[in-house]
Amino acid sequence: MTTLKQDLRYGVRMLLKNPGFAIVAVIALALGIGANAAIFSVVNTVLLRSLPYDDPDRLMVLRENKLPEFPEFSVSPGNFLDWQKENTTFEKLAAINGTAYNLVGDAEPERLRGARVSAGLFEMLGAKPALGRTFLDDEDQPGHENVAILSSSLWKRRFGSDPNVVGQAITLSATSYTVIGVMPPAFKFPDAETDVWTPIAFNAKQAQQHGSHYISVIGRLKPGVTREQAATEMDAIAARLAEQYPDSNTGWRVNVLPMQEYEVRDIKSALLVLLGAVALVLLIACANVANLLLARATSRQKEIAIRTALGASRRRIAQQLLTESVLLALAGGAVGLLLAVWGIDSLLKLAPQELPRVKDVTLDVRVLGFTLVVTLLTGVIFGLVPALQASRPNLNETLKEGGRGTTGGHHRVRGTLVITEVALALLLLVCAGLLIRSFYRLQQVTPGFNSKNALAVTVSLPGKKYPQDDQQSGFFTQLLDRVATLPGVVAVGASQSLPIQGDFVLGFNIQGRPPNGPGQEPNTNYYAVSPDYFKAMGIPLLRGRVFTEQDKKDSPRVAVINEELAKKFFPDEDPIGKRINVTNGPERFREIVGIVGDVKQYGLAQPTTMQTYEPCLQTAFSAMTLVVRADGNPAALSGAIRSEVLAIDKEQPVSRIRPLEQVVSESVAKQRFLMLLLGIFASVALVLAAVGLYGVMSYSVNQRTHEIGIRAALGAQRKDVLKLVVGQGMVLALTGAGIGLAASFALTRLMASLLFGVSATDPLTFAGIALLLTIVALLACYIPARRAMKVDPMIALRYE
């Protein structure tokens, strides 16, 4: 312990004696350690931290699938109820249906995010209310379901944290509910935006729905039962249901996935790529600091030789030097943690909204422990080689008067470190380059509509207050007329769902063609739209006509299809005048009157789907999204639109007001997040590698000043000196680039699933990055070479 204290004191004195060296080393390490801590904090929260429920490893998500069209799909109520009765592997199954409610009262009406859930859900998750109770089994039956549980955030903002809220009546979508409980702040199921929970209470009609898929299902495995056993049983149940209900269940099977795995399925690979990237940045930083230590060890060789001559063992000297390395690492780790705190805030601003538990990301004990371990390992990694090299000096050479004390071993080690830095930097740059090209390609994809100067506004009418189709159609017709007269409005339309965000899929058949077998019907994305919807969205009409005000409920039924559907089902004939039936109920054929351009339904990177439009005046919906096109900034219309809604119904709130450009932007948020972060890390890696190469060449020039002077005295020209220095550096850079290209060719295939429109071994990206790195390396070598070209032979010949 006494020896350690001595080493620490001596190490601190040596670092303070060389503040420039210490500052550069600490900054390099802080960048690497801080980036690792920030990314690991996200990985820890999203991937590693257990779900905040009892025994979360036994919680499973159950999804239906029908290959190849629907590898993952929602569950029908009828199938869920049959699963409950027939399965033997789950303790309990619970259904969840995301919904929304209009909350009215003394304050301004508010649109709430809600969830209708099975009565036993909270007990399954082990969630206890902060106030009151959860649902009873009989409250999950029709006629008894008018009870509600509030989220902590809703309780605080709307009810002022009133402890007497339990037992009060509230009005949700024109229906009275009794508040029976308040959940604690930590309960955020199914997501952090959920405001209120009510019983799902399937009625008799819903219980018989086997073809309508709109609920989510989770289950808790019985003790000792594996996921594989549950999946086998659920597939057997699905097969029996297909025999029992062939029209709706043929071809459908069941996915059984661990809940934690299911939540992170879309972001896991991206986070692992980022974690690997920051690990490479840290390795480059370590190589840089190791080079600095090797250079510093050269200036300390006489000191080390004297200590060795006085009896210090090699182990003792190596221990001292490693202690100094660890002190540097600890200082870098401390600064890195400060950078990580700032970095986490920046990460959360960039992070896509679908990143699970993103608001829970913090520097917790696990992250601090990870950072400490990384810091100590870093100190050992970058300090070990310099300590071993410096702890075995050549006493005869070093103690001679004027002896320079340099060794070929130092040069070889420093060269190897630079090659490693360049190789790792090139690997990161190639990965970043591929993502940048991929994102550029993604941005070139047209969504099929014009998102500029357009605003989306969702209005959902309570079914109890507007039970009739005529009432719903009348409300939206009046609202569209009012909004159309607002100053600055160019066009306004409405649809029951939006492209990119919507997911309303129905089977269809064409009149006069043989029907497909059970479960084999083709599917189309379905929209019920107002006459001016296509104009407001900027969706082009290709043939025929769009809807007019004359396409009313009592008029002949009509439909518009997209180009994709026309190509697939009418490749050699004109679809105008043909009749199509899009329904999940009784057959109602409609005449196709127009063909419009394709729109992207599931994101810019996804294939185009078939789409069918019907007039909302002929098929009413209680929830519609208005699309308002303006001649300027559409956000300026938000207040006026809200006022028009309240003028029609003072209890009707407006929700989800957002520009269409934001809708499109959010659809590529994950790709943008990954591209930006990897681009930043690759840029840091490039700078560190360039600094490392510059440092080695600068050090080499200092060491070879005497030699350069002799060459100049013997007639060497400036260009000869330039070739000598730049050539030496470029050998290192090109060797590293070659290794980096080989590693990139092998490893970038792992990120193929993250790319769009670009091969994982895209030759243009590889060549461009290699050229960029070569130019940077040339610059890093040229600066020391210029200094070498200016060496005065007379001064150099007197150089020690």
C-alpha positions in Angstrom: 0.0 0.0 0.0 2.9 2.3 0.8 4.4 1.7 -2.6 1.1 2.4 -4.3 0.8 5.7 -2.5 4.3 6.6 -3.5 3.5 5.7 -7.1 0.3 7.8 -7.1 2.1 10.8 -5.7 4.9 10.5 -8.1 2.5 9.9 -11.0 0.5 13.0 -10.1 3.7 15.2 -10.0 4.8 13.9 -13.4 1.5 14.6 -15.0 1.4 18.1 -13.5 4.9 18.6 -14.7 3.8 17.9 -18.3 0.3 19.6 -18.5 0.2 19.8 -22.3 0.7 16.0 -22.6 -1.8 15.3 -19.9 -4.5 17.6 -21.4 -4.2 16.0 -24.9 -4.3 12.5 -23.5 -7.3 13.2 -21.2 -9.2 14.8 -24.0 -8.6 11.8 -26.3 -9.7 9.4 -23.6 -12.6 11.5 -22.5 -14.0 11.4 -26.0 -13.8 7.6 -26.2 -15.0 6.9 -22.6 -17.8 9.5 -22.7 -19.2 8.1 -26.0 -19.1 4.6 -24.6 -20.8 5.7 -21.4 -23.6 7.6 -23.3 -24.3 4.8 -25.8 -24.1 2.1 -23.1 -26.6 4.0 -21.0 -29.1 3.7 -23.8 -28.2 0.0 -24.5 -28.5 -0.7 -20.7 -32.0 0.8 -20.5 -33.4 -0.5 -23.7 -31.7 -3.9 -24.1 -30.3 -5.0 -20.8 -32.5 -3.6 -18.1 -35.3 -6.0 -17.2 -38.9 -4.9 -17.8 -40.4 -3.3 -14.7 -42.8 -6.2 -14.1 -42.8 -9.3 -11.9 -40.8 -12.2 -13.3 -40.5 -10.5 -16.8 -38.8 -13.5 -18.4 -42.1 -15.4 -18.4 -44.0 -12.6 -20.1 -44.7 -13.3 -23.8 -46.3 -11.4 -26.6 -48.6 -13.4 -28.9 -49.1 -12.2 -32.5 -50.8 -13.8 -35.4 -49.1 -14.4 -38.7 -50.1 -15.3 -42.2 -47.1 -15.8 -44.5 -46.0 -14.3 -46.7 -48.3 -11.3 -46.5 -48.3 -10.8 -42.7 -45.3 -12.1 -40.9 -46.7 -10.4 -37.8 -50.2 -9.1 -37.2 -52.7 -8.2 -34.6 -55.1 -10.7 -33.0 -58.8 -11.1 -33.5 -61.0 -11.1 -30.4 -62.6 -14.4 -31.3 -59.2 -16.1 -31.5 -58.1 -14.6 -28.3 -61.1 -15.9 -26.4 -60.5 -19.4 -27.9 -56.8 -19.2 -26.9 -57.9 -18.4 -23.3 -60.1 -21.5 -23.2 -57.8 -24.0 -25.0 -54.3 -23.2 -23.9 -52.5 -25.1 -21.0 -49.1 -23.4 -21.1 -50.1 -19.9 -19.9 -51.2 -18.9 -16.4 -53.1 -16.0 -17.9 -53.6 -14.3 -21.3 -54.6 -10.6 -21.5 -55.9 -8.5 -24.4 -55.0 -4.9 -25.0 -56.6 -2.5 -27.5 -55.2 0.9 -28.0 -57.9 3.6 -28.1 -58.5 7.2 -27.4 -61.1 9.1 -25.4 -62.4 12.7 -25.3 -62.2 13.9 -21.7 -64.7 16.7 -21.0 -65.4 18.6 -17.9 -64.7 22.1 -16.4 -61.5 22.5 -18.3 -61.0 22.6 -22.1 -61.8 19.2 -23.7 -58.8 17.0 -24.0 -58.0 14.0 -26.2 -56.5 11.1 -24.1 -54.4 8.1 -25.1 -56.2 5.1 -23.7 -56.0 1.4 -23.5 -58.9 -1.1 -23.2 -57.4 -4.1 -21.3 -58.4 -7.4 -19.8 -59.3 -7.3 -16.1 -56.3 -9.5 -15.1 -53.7 -7.5 -16.9 -52.4 -5.5 -13.9 -52.1 -8.6 -11.7 -50.3 -10.5 -14.5 -47.7 -7.6 -14.6 -47.5 -7.4 -10.8 -48.6 -3.7 -11.0 -50.3 -2.2 -8.0 -52.2 1.1 -8.0 -51.0 4.1 -6.1 -54.6 4.8 -5.2 -57.7 2.7 -5.2 -57.8 -0.7 -7.0 -57.6 -2.3 -10.4 -60.4 -4.0 -12.4 -62.5 -6.9 -11.0 -63.3 -9.9 -13.3 -67.0 -9.0 -13.5 -66.1 -5.4 -14.7 -64.7 -7.0 -17.8 -68.2 -7.9 -18.9 -70.5 -5.9 -21.2 -72.7 -3.5 -19.1 -70.2 -3.3 -16.2 -67.2 -1.8 -17.9 -67.8 1.9 -17.1 -64.9 2.1 -14.7 -61.5 3.7 -15.4 -58.0 3.8 -14.0 -55.9 7.0 -14.4 -52.2 7.4 -15.1 -50.2 9.3 -12.6 -49.5 12.1 -15.2 -53.2 12.6 -16.0 -54.0 12.6 -12.3 -51.5 15.3 -11.7 -52.2 17.6 -14.6 -55.9 17.3 -14.9 -57.0 16.5 -11.3 -54.3 18.4 -9.4 -53.2 15.2 -7.6 -56.5 15.1 -5.7 -56.4 12.0 -3.4 -60.2 12.0 -3.5 -60.4 11.4 -7.2 -61.2 7.7 -6.6 -65.0 7.3 -6.8 -65.5 10.4 -8.9 -67.4 10.3 -12.2 -65.6 11.5 -15.3 -66.9 11.8 -18.9 -65.0 10.0 -21.5 -66.3 10.2 -25.1 -69.8 11.1 -23.9 -69.9 8.2 -21.5 -69.7 8.4 -17.7 -66.9 6.4 -16.0 -66.2 5.9 -12.4 -62.5 6.4 -11.4 -61.5 3.3 -9.3 -57.7 3.8 -9.2 -54.6 5.7 -10.1 -51.4 4.0 -11.2 -47.9 5.0 -10.0 -45.6 7.1 -12.1 -43.4 4.1 -13.0 -46.2 2.2 -14.7 -46.1 3.0 -18.4 -48.0 0.2 -20.2 -48.4 -0.2 -23.1 -46.4 3.0 -23.5 -45.5 6.2 -21.6 -48.2 8.2 -23.4 -51.1 6.1 -22.0 -53.4 8.3 -19.9 -56.3 6.0 -18.9 -57.2 2.3 -18.8 -60.7 0.8 -19.1 -62.0 -2.8 -19.3 -62.0 -4.3 -22.8 -65.3 -6.1 -22.2 -65.9 -7.9 -25.5 -69.6 -8.0 -26.4 -71.3 -11.0 -28.1 -70.6 -9.7 -31.6 -67.0 -9.0 -30.9 -66.5 -12.4 -29.3 -67.5 -14.0 -32.7 -65.0 -11.9 -34.7 -62.3 -14.2 -36.0 -61.4 -12.2 -39.1 -61.0 -8.7 -37.6 -57.5 -8.3 -36.2 -57.1 -5.3 -34.0 -56.0 -6.4 -30.4 -52.6 -7.1 -28.9 -52.2 -10.1 -26.5 -49.6 -10.8 -23.8 -49.4 -13.9 -21.6 -47.5 -15.2 -18.6 -46.0 -18.7 -19.0 -46.7 -21.3 -16.3 -43.6 -22.1 -14.2 -41.4 -24.6 -16.0 -43.0 -24.0 -19.4 -40.6 -22.9 -22.2 -41.4 -20.5 -25.0 -40.9 -23.3 -27.5 -43.5 -25.5 -25.7 -46.0 -22.6 -25.7 -45.3 -21.8 -29.4 -46.0 -25.5 -30.4 -49.2 -25.6 -28.5 -50.4 -22.2 -29.9 -49.7 -23.4 -33.4 -51.8 -26.5 -32.7 -54.6 -24.4 -31.5 -54.4 -22.1 -34.5 -54.6 -25.2 -36.8 -57.8 -26.4 -35.0 -59.3 -22.9 -35.4 -58.5 -22.9 -39.1 -60.5 -26.1 -39.4 -63.3 -24.6 -37.3 -63.4 -21.2 -39.0 -61.9 -21.7 -42.5 -63.2 -18.5 -44.0 -61.3 -16.3 -41.5 -58.5 -18.5 -40.0 -57.1 -20.5 -42.9 -53.3 -19.8 -43.2 -53.1 -18.0 -39.8 -50.5 -19.2 -37.2 -49.2 -17.7 -33.9 -45.9 -16.1 -33.0 -44.8 -16.4 -29.3 -42.1 -13.9 -28.5 -40.5 -12.8 -25.2 -41.9 -9.4 -24.4 -38.5 -7.8 -23.9 -37.3 -9.2 -27.2 -40.4 -8.0 -29.0 -40.1 -4.5 -27.7 -36.6 -4.0 -29.0 -36.8 -6.0 -32.2 -36.7 -2.9 -34.5 -33.9 -1.1 -32.7 -31.6 -3.8 -31.3 -29.3 -4.1 -34.3 -28.9 -0.4 -34.6 -27.9 0.0 -30.9 -25.4 -2.9 -31.1 -23.8 -1.3 -34.2 -23.5 2.0 -32.2 -22.0 0.2 -29.3 -19.5 -1.5 -31.5 -18.7 1.9 -33.1 -17.9 3.6 -29.8 -15.8 0.7 -28.7 -13.7 1.2 -31.9 -13.4 4.9 -31.1 -12.1 4.1 -27.6 -9.6 1.7 -29.1 -8.3 4.4 -31.4 -8.1 6.8 -28.5 -6.1 4.2 -26.6 -3.7 3.7 -29.5 -3.3 7.5 -29.6 -2.5 7.8 -26.0 -0.2 4.8 -26.1 1.7 6.6 -28.9 1.9 9.7 -26.7 3.3 7.6 -23.8 5.9 6.0 -26.1 7.1 9.4 -27.2 7.1 10.6 -23.6 9.0 7.5 -22.5 11.8 8.4 -24.9 12.3 11.7 -23.1 12.3 9.8 -19.8 14.8 7.1 -20.8 17.7 8.7 -18.9 15.5 9.0 -15.8 14.4 5.3 -16.1 18.0 4.2 -16.8 19.3 5.9 -13.7 16.5 4.3 -11.5 17.4 0.9 -13.0 21.1 1.5 -12.3 20.3 2.4 -8.7 18.5 -1.0 -8.3 14.9 -0.5 -9.4 13.5 -3.7 -10.9 11.8 -3.8 -14.3 8.6 -4.8 -12.5 8.8 -1.7 -10.2 9.4 0.6 -13.1 6.5 -0.9 -15.1 4.2 -0.6 -12.1 5.1 3.1 -11.8 4.4 3.7 -15.5 1.1 1.7 -15.4 0.0 3.8 -12.3 0.5 7.0 -14.3 -1.5 5.4 -17.2 -4.3 4.5 -14.9 -4.3 8.1 -13.4 -4.6 9.4 -16.9 -7.5 7.0 -17.6 -9.3 8.0 -14.4 -9.0 11.7 -15.3 -10.2 10.9 -18.8 -13.1 8.8 -17.3 -14.1 11.7 -15.0 -14.2 14.1 -17.9 -15.9 11.5 -20.1 -18.7 11.1 -17.6 -19.4 14.8 -17.8 -19.4 14.5 -21.6 -21.8 11.5 -21.2 -24.3 13.5 -19.2 -24.4 16.1 -22.0 -24.3 13.4 -24.6 -27.3 11.5 -23.2 -29.4 14.7 -23.4 -28.3 15.1 -27.0 -29.0 11.4 -27.7 -32.5 11.7 -26.4 -33.2 14.6 -28.6 -32.1 12.7 -31.7 -33.6 9.3 -30.6 -36.7 8.1 -32.6 -39.9 8.2 -30.6 -40.4 4.4 -31.0 -37.2 3.7 -29.0 -38.7 1.9 -26.0 -38.2 3.4 -22.5 -36.2 6.2 -24.0 -37.4 8.6 -21.3 -35.9 6.3 -18.6 -32.4 6.5 -19.9 -30.0 7.6 -17.1 -26.5 7.2 -15.7 -27.5 4.5 -13.2 -25.2 2.3 -11.1 -24.7 -0.2 -13.9 -23.6 2.5 -16.3 -21.3 4.0 -13.7 -19.8 0.5 -13.0 -19.4 -0.1 -16.7 -17.6 3.2 -17.1 -15.3 2.5 -14.2 -14.4 -0.9 -15.6 -13.8 0.6 -19.1 -11.7 3.3 -17.6 -9.4 0.9 -15.7 -9.1 -1.4 -18.7 -8.4 1.5 -20.9 -5.6 2.6 -18.5 -4.0 -0.9 -18.6 -4.5 -1.3 -22.4 -2.9 1.9 -23.5 -0.3 1.9 -20.7 0.9 -1.7 -20.9 3.0 -1.7 -24.1 4.7 1.7 -23.3 5.4 0.5 -19.8 7.0 -2.8 -21.0 9.0 -1.0 -23.6 10.3 1.8 -21.3 11.0 -0.6 -18.4 13.9 -2.3 -20.2 16.3 0.5 -21.2 19.7 0.0 -22.8 21.8 1.4 -19.9 25.1 1.7 -21.9 23.5 3.6 -24.7 21.1 5.7 -22.6 23.7 6.9 -20.0 26.3 7.9 -22.6 26.8 11.6 -22.9 24.7 12.8 -25.8 23.1 9.3 -26.2 19.7 9.6 -27.7 18.4 6.5 -26.2 16.0 5.6 -29.0 15.2 2.1 -30.0 13.9 0.4 -33.1 11.4 -1.3 -31.0 9.7 2.0 -30.2 9.4 2.9 -33.8 7.9 -0.5 -34.7 5.4 -0.4 -31.9 4.4 3.2 -32.8 4.0 2.2 -36.4 1.9 -0.7 -35.5 -0.4 1.5 -33.4 -0.8 4.0 -36.2 -1.7 1.1 -38.6 -4.3 -0.1 -36.1 -5.8 3.4 -35.8 -6.0 3.9 -39.5 -7.6 0.5 -40.0 -10.2 1.0 -37.3 -11.0 4.5 -38.5 -11.5 3.3 -42.1 -13.8 0.6 -40.9 -15.9 3.2 -39.0 -15.9 5.6 -42.0 -17.0 2.8 -44.4 -19.9 2.0 -42.1 -20.9 5.6 -41.7 -20.5 6.1 -45.5 -22.8 3.2 -46.2 -25.4 4.6 -43.9 -25.1 8.1 -45.3 -25.6 6.8 -48.9 -28.5 4.6 -47.7 -30.2 7.6 -46.0 -29.6 9.7 -49.1 -31.3 7.0 -51.2 -34.1 6.8 -48.8 -34.7 10.6 -49.0 -34.9 10.3 -52.7 -38.0 8.0 -52.4 -41.1 10.0 -53.0 -43.9 9.1 -50.6 -46.5 9.6 -53.3 -47.9 12.8 -51.9 -46.7 16.3 -51.3 -45.8 16.8 -47.7 -44.8 20.5 -47.9 -47.2 23.2 -46.5 -49.7 20.6 -45.3 -51.0 20.0 -41.8 -52.6 16.8 -40.4 -55.3 17.2 -37.7 -57.1 14.2 -36.2 -60.7 14.6 -34.9 -62.4 11.6 -33.2 -66.1 11.8 -32.5 -67.6 9.9 -29.5 -69.8 7.1 -30.8 -72.4 7.6 -28.1 -72.8 11.3 -29.0 -72.6 10.6 -32.8 -74.1 7.1 -33.2 -75.5 7.5 -36.7 -73.5 7.6 -40.0 -75.4 10.7 -41.1 -74.3 12.5 -37.8 -70.7 11.6 -38.4 -70.7 12.6 -42.0 -72.6 15.8 -41.2 -70.0 16.8 -38.6 -67.0 16.3 -40.9 -68.7 17.9 -43.9 -69.5 21.0 -41.9 -65.9 21.1 -40.5 -64.4 20.7 -43.9 -66.5 23.6 -45.3 -65.5 25.8 -42.4 -61.8 25.1 -42.6 -61.8 25.6 -46.4 -62.9 29.2 -45.9 -60.0 30.0 -43.5 -57.5 32.5 -44.8 -54.4 30.8 -46.3 -56.1 27.5 -46.9 -55.5 26.1 -50.4 -57.3 22.8 -50.1 -58.7 20.6 -47.3 -59.5 16.9 -47.3 -60.1 14.1 -44.8 -59.3 10.4 -44.5 -59.9 7.8 -41.8 -56.1 7.0 -42.0 -53.0 8.5 -43.3 -50.3 7.0 -45.5 -47.1 6.0 -43.7 -48.9 6.0 -40.3 -52.2 4.2 -41.2 -52.7 0.4 -41.2 -56.2 -0.4 -42.3 -56.1 -3.6 -44.4 -59.1 -5.4 -46.0 -59.5 -8.3 -48.4 -61.1 -7.7 -51.8 -62.4 -9.5 -54.8 -63.3 -8.4 -58.3 -66.7 -9.0 -59.9 -66.8 -11.6 -62.5 -63.6 -13.4 -61.4 -63.5 -16.7 -59.6 -63.3 -16.1 -55.8 -60.1 -17.1 -54.0 -60.2 -20.0 -51.5 -60.6 -19.3 -47.7 -57.8 -17.2 -46.4 -56.4 -16.6 -49.9 -58.0 -13.3 -50.7 -55.7 -10.5 -51.8 -55.4 -7.5 -49.5 -55.5 -3.8 -50.0 -54.9 -0.8 -47.8 -58.3 0.9 -47.4 -59.1 4.6 -47.1 -62.4 6.4 -46.8 -61.8 9.9 -48.0 -63.5 13.2 -48.8 -63.8 14.6 -52.4 -60.8 17.0 -52.0 -58.5 14.6 -50.2 -56.4 13.9 -53.3 -55.9 17.6 -54.0 -55.0 18.3 -50.4 -52.5 15.5 -50.3 -51.1 16.2 -53.7 -51.8 12.6 -54.9 -51.9 12.7 -58.7 -54.9 11.4 -60.7 -53.6 9.2 -63.5 -56.9 8.1 -65.2 -60.6 8.6 -64.7 -61.9 10.9 -62.0 -61.7 11.3 -58.2 -64.7 11.7 -55.9 -67.2 14.6 -56.0 -69.9 16.0 -53.7 -72.4 13.9 -55.7 -70.9 10.6 -54.5 -73.2 10.4 -51.5 -74.8 7.6 -49.5 -77.8 7.3 -51.8 -75.6 7.5 -55.0 -74.1 4.6 -56.9 -71.2 3.2 -55.0 -67.8 4.1 -56.4 -64.1 3.4 -55.7 -60.7 4.7 -56.7 -57.7 2.4 -56.9 -53.9 3.0 -57.0 -51.6 2.2 -59.9 -50.1 -0.8 -58.1 -53.5 -2.5 -57.8 -54.3 -1.7 -61.4 -51.0 -3.2 -62.6 -51.4 -6.4 -60.7 -55.1 -7.1 -61.3 -55.7 -5.3 -64.6 -52.4 -5.6 -66.5 -54.0 -5.9 -70.0 -57.3 -4.2 -69.6 -58.8 -0.9 -68.5 -60.0 -1.1 -64.8 -62.3 2.0 -65.2 -65.8 0.6 -65.1 -64.9 -2.6 -63.4 -66.4 -3.5 -60.1 -64.5 -4.2 -56.9 -65.7 -5.3 -53.4 -63.5 -4.2 -50.4 -65.2 -5.4 -47.3 -64.9 -7.5 -44.1 -68.7 -7.8 -44.1 -71.4 -8.3 -46.7 -70.5 -7.9 -50.4 -71.0 -4.4 -51.8 -69.4 -4.0 -55.2 -68.3 -0.5 -56.3 -67.5 0.8 -59.7 -63.9 1.8 -60.2 -64.0 5.4 -61.5 -60.3 6.4 -61.2 -56.7 5.5 -60.8 -54.3 7.5 -58.6 -50.6 7.4 -57.9 -49.1 5.0 -55.3 -48.4 6.2 -51.8 -46.0 4.7 -49.3 -48.1 3.0 -46.6 -45.5 1.5 -44.2 -42.5 3.8 -44.7 -40.3 5.0 -47.4 -38.1 1.9 -47.3 -41.1 -0.5 -47.6 -42.5 -1.9 -50.9 -45.5 -0.2 -52.4 -48.8 -1.8 -51.5 -52.2 -2.0 -53.2 -54.6 0.7 -52.1 -58.3 1.3 -52.5 -60.3 4.5 -51.7 -64.0 5.0 -51.1 -66.0 8.1 -50.5 -66.4 8.9 -46.8 -69.9 10.3 -47.7 -70.8 6.7 -48.6 -68.9 4.9 -45.7 -68.8 7.1 -42.5 -66.1 6.9 -39.9 -66.2 8.5 -36.4 -62.5 9.3 -36.5 -61.0 11.2 -39.4 -57.7 13.0 -40.1 -58.0 16.4 -41.9 -55.2 17.3 -44.3 -55.1 21.1 -44.7 -52.9 22.5 -47.4 -51.8 26.1 -46.9 -50.1 28.8 -49.0 -47.6 29.4 -46.3 -46.6 27.9 -42.9 -49.4 25.4 -42.1 -48.7 25.4 -38.4 -50.1 28.9 -38.2 -53.6 27.4 -38.9 -53.6 25.2 -35.8 -55.4 27.6 -33.6 -58.0 28.5 -36.2 -58.8 24.9 -36.9 -59.2 24.1 -33.2 -61.6 27.1 -33.0 -63.7 25.8 -35.9 -64.0 22.4 -34.2 -65.1 23.9 -30.9 -67.6 26.2 -32.8 -69.4 23.1 -34.0 -69.1 21.1 -30.7 -67.7 22.8 -27.7 -66.9 19.4 -26.1 -65.0 18.1 -29.1 -61.1 18.1 -28.7 -58.6 18.1 -31.5 -55.6 15.8 -31.3 -52.3 15.0 -33.1 -51.8 18.3 -34.9 -48.6 17.9 -36.9 -47.2 18.9 -40.3 -47.1 16.2 -42.9 -43.4 16.8 -43.3 -43.1 15.7 -39.6 -45.0 12.6 -40.4 -42.6 11.7 -43.2 -39.6 12.7 -41.1 -40.6 10.6 -38.2 -40.9 7.6 -40.5 -37.1 7.7 -41.1 -36.1 8.7 -37.6 -34.4 5.5 -36.8 -32.2 5.6 -39.9 -31.4 9.3 -39.3 -30.5 8.6 -35.6 -28.1 5.8 -36.6 -26.6 7.7 -39.5 -25.9 10.9 -37.5 -24.4 9.1 -34.5 -22.2 6.8 -36.6 -21.2 9.7 -38.7 -20.1 11.6 -35.6 -18.1 8.7 -34.2 -16.5 8.0 -37.6 -15.4 11.7 -37.8 -13.9 11.6 -34.3 -12.1 8.4 -35.3 -10.7 10.0 -38.5 -9.5 13.0 -36.5 -7.8 10.8 -33.9 -6.2 8.6 -36.5 -4.9 11.7 -38.4 -3.5 13.1 -35.1 -1.9 9.8 -34.4 -0.3 9.7 -37.8 0.8 13.3 -37.5 2.3 12.6 -34.1 4.3 9.6 -35.3 5.7 11.5 -38.3 6.4 14.6 -36.3 8.3 12.5 -33.7 10.1 10.7 -36.5 11.3 14.0 -38.0 12.6 15.2 -34.6 14.5 11.9 -34.1 16.0 12.0 -37.6 17.0 15.7 -37.7 20.6 14.8 -37.6 20.2 12.3 -40.4 18.2 14.7 -42.5 20.9 17.3 -42.0 23.6 14.9 -43.3 21.4 14.1 -46.3 21.0 17.8 -47.1 24.7 18.4 -46.6 25.5 15.6 -49.1 23.2 17.2 -51.7 19.7 15.9 -51.0 17.0 18.2 -52.4 13.9 19.4 -50.6 11.8 17.2 -52.7 13.9 14.2 -51.7 13.3 15.0 -48.0 9.6 15.4 -48.7 9.5 12.0 -50.4 11.4 10.4 -47.5 9.0 11.6 -44.8 5.8 11.4 -46.7 6.7 8.0 -48.0 7.4 6.7 -44.6 4.0 7.9 -43.3 2.0 6.8 -46.3 3.4 3.2 -46.0 1.8 3.1 -42.5 -1.4 4.8 -43.7 -1.8 2.6 -46.8 -1.1 -0.6 -44.8 -3.7 0.4 -42.3 -6.1 1.3 -45.1 -5.6 -2.1 -46.7 -6.3 -3.9 -43.5 -9.3 -1.7 -42.9 -10.8 -2.4 -46.3 -10.4 -6.1 -45.8 -12.1 -5.8 -42.3 -14.9 -3.6 -43.8 -15.6 -6.1 -46.6 -16.0 -8.8 -44.0 -17.9 -6.9 -41.3 -20.2 -4.5 -43.1 -22.3 -7.5 -44.2 -23.6 -7.6 -40.6 -25.3 -4.3 -41.0 -27.0 -5.2 -44.4 -30.4 -5.1 -42.7 -29.9 -1.4 -41.8 -29.2 -0.3 -45.4 -31.6 0.8 -48.1 -30.7 0.8 -51.8 -27.0 0.2 -51.1 -25.0 -3.0 -51.0 -23.1 -3.7 -47.8 -20.0 -4.0 -50.0 -20.8 -1.0 -52.2 -17.6 -0.3 -54.2 -18.2 3.4 -54.6 -18.4 3.9 -50.8 -15.3 1.8 -50.2 -13.3 3.7 -52.9 -14.5 7.1 -51.7 -13.7 6.4 -48.1 -10.3 5.0 -49.0 -9.6 8.2 -51.1 -10.7 10.4 -48.2 -8.5 8.7 -45.7 -5.6 8.8 -48.1 -6.0 12.6 -48.5 -6.2 13.1 -44.8 -3.1 10.9 -44.3 -1.2 12.8 -46.9 -2.0 16.1 -45.1 -1.0 14.6 -41.7 2.3 13.5 -43.2 2.9 16.7 -45.2 2.9 19.0 -42.2 5.9 17.3 -40.5 7.6 16.9 -43.9 7.5 20.6 -44.5 9.3 21.1 -41.3 11.9 18.5 -42.3 12.4 20.3 -45.6 13.4 23.5 -43.8 16.1 21.8 -41.7 19.3 23.8 -41.8 22.2 21.3 -42.4 24.6 23.3 -40.2 22.2 23.3 -37.2 21.2 19.7 -37.8 24.8 18.5 -37.8 25.2 20.0 -34.3 21.9 18.4 -33.2 22.3 16.0 -30.3 
